[in-house]
């Protein structure tokens, strides 16, 4: 079976007719099961954490991020999300997930998450020292930091996520290559740090095609060097599309499965109520 557990409704609304497009695309691409993992910035419950964590001064980065927080954010409560998903579950096999940013106050995150019966929780590094590094609008900020420093920051953020014990999956590992910032130094210490933290926390690798079709790097995350390390540490995987609109559900999923197989992986993880089961890939 092939699955896709990483996608978002944020480009649309909680409208069943619009959401149906995700299931149509999943069927066309031969997926056996999908899951929705709404961004934490969909929900007002997380709003204070964004204002605590992001650079929001009058700098180039801060000015953009202040506008970003006012655009299509915090529009549904988590209760509204569950109510909508329960309606979808009456017609479809779909899991209820969430993708949470790397907030510094993990105790506050835990207080929010523990109130809801998610099937799985993705933790993703979206900010480095308060900067949304994956935003094309402020990508010039990359030039202001040595790349090795950013690898160190990234590994540190993963270690914090893993140490919290809150997350089932690390979203799009090492997507810091997304704007073709390719290191010319030895990255192995950073890859090993991340893999060790994930192993200790029993976290799953998100083999994510979003960077394949949404960013200049045009490669699946995590890239091959980390996939080899992940396999060495026996980290399980899921294959996902990071779809933000219906037609992208399952996009390049078959390619992601072949990619995972090339590193010795034979199947994916399926989630149900935070419990996991191994599901072999189709022959």
N, C-alpha and C positions, 0 to 999 in steps of 0.2 A: 504493500500500500504506500501511496505517496500522500503527504499532508502539507498543509501550509498554515502555520500558526501566527504569522506576524503580518498584520494588516490593520488599516485604520479607516474609519468612516468620516474623517475630518473634512474631506473635500465636499461632502454632501451633508445630509441631515438624517435624523432618525426617522426615515421614511421607508416603509417596507418595500415599496415599488423600486426605489433607488437601490436599496440594499440587495435586492434580488439579483442585480447584475453581478455581484461577487459570486453568487452560487452558480449562475450561468457560466461564468468564466471558469470556475472550478470544475464544473462538469465537462466542459469542452477540453480542458487540459488533463482530464483523467485523475483528478484528486479524489481521494477517498474520504477526506475529512478536512475541514478548515476551522480556524479559530480567529476571533477578532481580538486585537490587543490595543485598545484605544490608548493614545498618549495620555500621560498624567495631566498634560496641560489642557485636556478637554474638560477637566473637572474642577469646579471652584474649591473643592476640598484641598487641593494642592496649591491654590493660588498664592497663599502667603509664603510658601517655600520658594517659589520662583522669585519673588521680590526680595527674599533674603539671600538668594544664591547668585543671581545674575549681576553683572556689571550694568549699572543703570545710571551712570553719571552723564555728563554732557560730552564725553569723548565720542569718537567715531563709532566705536563698538557700543557704548552705552546708549547713544541716541537711537541707533537702529533697534537695539533690544527693547527699549521702552516702547517703541512703536509695535514691535513684534508681539509683545504681551497684550496689546490692545486689539490685535487682529485675529478674529476667529478663535478666541481662546475662552476657556472656562464657561462653556455654553450649556453643558448638561451636567447634572449631578450624577454621582455613581449610582444612586437609586434609579434614576431615569435610564441610565445605561442598562442596568440589569433588567428593568421592566421591558425595554425594547428587545434585548437579547432573548428573554424568555418567550416573547412573541415569535421571534425567528425560530427558536428551538421547537416550536409546535409544528413547523414545516420542514426543518432542515437539521442535519447533524452538524452542529456548530458549537465550539467551545468558547467560554468566556474568559478572556485574558486581559492583561493590562501591561503597558510598557511604561516604566517609571524612570524618570531621569535620575542622574547621580547627585542627589541632594546630600548636603553635608550632615543634616540632622536626621539620621536614620531612625532614631526613636520616634520622631514625629511621623515619619513615613509608616512605621510599624503600627502606630495608633490608628492610622487611616485604613491600612490594608486589612488589619485583623477583623474588621467588621463585616467583611464581604467574602462570599464563598467562590473566589476565583478558581478556575481550573488550572491556571498557571500564571506566573508573574515573571515578566522580563525586566531585567535591570539593564539600562543602557547608559554609556558615557556619552552625553550630549554636550557637556560643558567642561572646559578646562580652565580652572581658576576664574569661573564666571563668564567665560567667552564661548558663545555658541559656534564652535569651530567648523561645523558642517554647513553653516549658512553661506551661500554663495555671495550674498550681498555684502558680507564683511570678510571675505576670504583674504583680502589684502593684509589682514592682521597676521597672517602666517609669516610674513616677511619680518615681523618684529620679534620673532622668537627662534632661537636655535632649535633645529628639528630634534636633536637628541634630548633637549630639555622637554619638549612636548611628549616624546615617547615616555620619559620618566613620569611626567604628570599623568599620562594616560594609564600607565601601569599602577600608579598610586591610587587613582580613582577606582579602578577595577578591584584592587585589594580592599578598599573601603566597602564597596558594594558586597563583595564576597563575605567579608567579615561580619556583616550585619545578619547574615543567615536568612534574609528575606526573599531571595530570588531563586527561581528555578532555572533561568536561562540568562546568559549574557548576550545582549543584542548586538548584532553586527560587529564582532570583535575586530579590532584593528582597522576600522574604517577610516582611520586618520590618514590613509593613503588616498582618500577620495578625490583630492584636487591635484593628484600626481606629484605630491611631495614625497619623493622616494629617498630613503636614507642611504648615505654612503658610509655608515658606521656599522659596527656589529650590533645587530638588533637582538641577538639571542638572549642576553640577560633579561630584556623586557618581555620577550615571548615566554620565557621560563617563569618569570614572576607571575604573569597573568595565568598561565596554565596551572601553576602550583596553587594559587589562590582559588581558582575554579575547582580544582580537584578536592581541596580541603572543604569547600562549601557544597560539593556535589552538584555543581552547576553544569548545564547543557550548553553546547556551542550552537549559536544561531548561524547556520550557513545561509547567508542572506544575499539574494540576487539584486537587491535595491541598488547597490553600487554598480551593478552590471549595466543597468539601463537608465539610472537617474543622475549619474555623476561622471565627470571626465575620465576617471580611472578605468571605467568599463571592465571591472573585474568583480568576481564574487568575493564577498567578505565572509570569513577571514581569508586572506591571501595565502598562497601555498606554504610559505615558511611557517606560519602559525598552524596551519592544518597538520603539518608533519609533527609539530610539537603536541598538538591536541591529541593526535593518534597515539603518540608515545605515552602520554599521560592517561590514555584510555578514557578521554572525555566523550560522552555521548553527544549526539547531534540532533537538530531538527533542520529541515530545509524550508526556506521561506522566501516570499517575494517582496515583503515590505510594501505591499500595495497601498496606495492612498486613494485610488479610484477603482471602480469595479473591473474595468478591462485589464488591470494589471494583476489581479488575483491569480496566483500560480505562474506568473510570468517567469520563464526560464527555469521552471521547476525541474523538468527532465534533465536539463543541463546541470543543475545543482546536484541532482542525484548522481549523475555520472562523475561529477567532480568529487563528491564524497567517496564514491566507490574507488576512485583512483588512489585514495589514501588508506584503503583497506576497510572502509565502513560498509557494513552489510545491511543497515536498517536505520530507522528513525525512532524517536521517542514519541509516544502518544500520551497525552495528559487527560486526567479526569479528576477533578476535585483535589488538585495538587499531588495526586498519585500518578506514577508513570509506569508505562509498559513499553517493552521493546517491540517494534513492528518491523519485520523484514521488508526490504524493498521488493517490489515486484521483480520476478525473474527477467 
